[in-house]
Each structure stands twice: as C-alpha cells, then as structure tokens.
Amino acid sequence: MDESRLLKLKVVAMVAVIVEESGGEFLRPSSHRDRGDEWVRDHRRVIIGRRNLFRAKSKRSSAR
C-alpha cells in the first residue's frame, strides 16, 4: 500500500470514530461528585478549620 492510500484510510477511520462518538452518549459527572448534604459539608468545613455552616449562615456579612 502506498503512503497516500494509507493516509486516506487513517483519515477515514478517524472521521468514522468521531461521527460515531458524536451521536452517542456524552460523559456525565458521577453522582459522587455532588457537594453532599449539609451535614457532610459542615464536617468538611470544620476539618479544614473553617466555621461550621450554622455559624457561617448566621453571620450578617460575608468574609472577604
């Protein structure tokens, strides 16, 4: 097989893969990537040394 024919076959194969993938499913983030409920977020904040959610929400102004 000559070089130009091999190159054309490679291009056709790549286009076929792209066309097939574009019509299919798309990737979604897993359910484990959500933020979690307030209890989980509260404990994460406390672990890294920030105020818990109760105190953060009851504060009148945000810290900047």
C-alpha positions as semicolon CSV with decimal commas, in nm:
position;residue;x (nm);y (nm);z (nm)
1;M;0,000;0,000;0,000
2;D;0,136;0,342;-0,087
3;E;0,162;0,630;0,161
4;S;-0,126;0,840;0,025
5;R;-0,370;0,548;0,036
6;L;-0,266;0,461;0,392
7;L;-0,309;0,825;0,495
8;K;-0,658;0,836;0,340
9;L;-0,757;0,518;0,524
10;K;-0,635;0,663;0,854
11;V;-0,833;0,983;0,798
12;V;-1,147;0,789;0,705
13;A;-1,110;0,576;1,019
14;M;-1,067;0,883;1,241
15;V;-1,370;1,056;1,087
16;A;-1,579;0,741;1,133
17;V;-1,486;0,727;1,502
18;I;-1,563;1,097;1,552
19;V;-1,900;1,070;1,377
20;E;-1,994;0,761;1,577
21;E;-1,895;0,918;1,908
22;S;-2,067;1,250;1,840
23;G;-2,404;1,079;1,801
24;G;-2,366;0,865;2,112
25;E;-2,383;0,930;2,481
26;F;-2,183;1,201;2,648
27;L;-1,992;1,183;2,974
28;R;-2,169;1,291;3,290
29;P;-2,007;1,354;3,626
30;S;-2,066;1,070;3,867
31;S;-2,316;1,108;4,149
32;H;-2,025;1,102;4,394
33;R;-1,908;1,441;4,269
34;D;-2,200;1,638;4,411
35;R;-2,149;1,856;4,716
36;G;-2,335;1,632;4,958
37;D;-2,590;1,720;5,221
38;E;-2,536;1,997;5,475
39;W;-2,404;1,758;5,741
40;V;-2,124;1,643;5,511
41;R;-2,037;1,996;5,402
42;D;-2,036;2,112;5,765
43;H;-1,787;1,845;5,867
44;R;-1,563;1,918;5,569
45;R;-1,554;2,284;5,669
46;V;-1,470;2,202;6,030
47;I;-1,192;1,963;5,924
48;I;-1,016;2,234;5,721
49;G;-1,056;2,486;6,002
50;R;-1,343;2,700;5,876
51;R;-1,661;2,795;6,060
52;N;-1,939;2,539;6,058
53;L;-2,243;2,609;5,839
54;F;-2,461;2,722;6,129
55;R;-2,219;2,998;6,219
56;A;-2,143;3,082;5,856
57;K;-2,513;3,123;5,770
58;S;-2,597;3,322;6,083
59;K;-2,326;3,578;6,013
60;R;-2,466;3,909;5,878
61;S;-2,192;3,983;5,627
62;S;-1,968;3,754;5,431
63;A;-1,597;3,738;5,497
64;R;-1,396;3,884;5,210
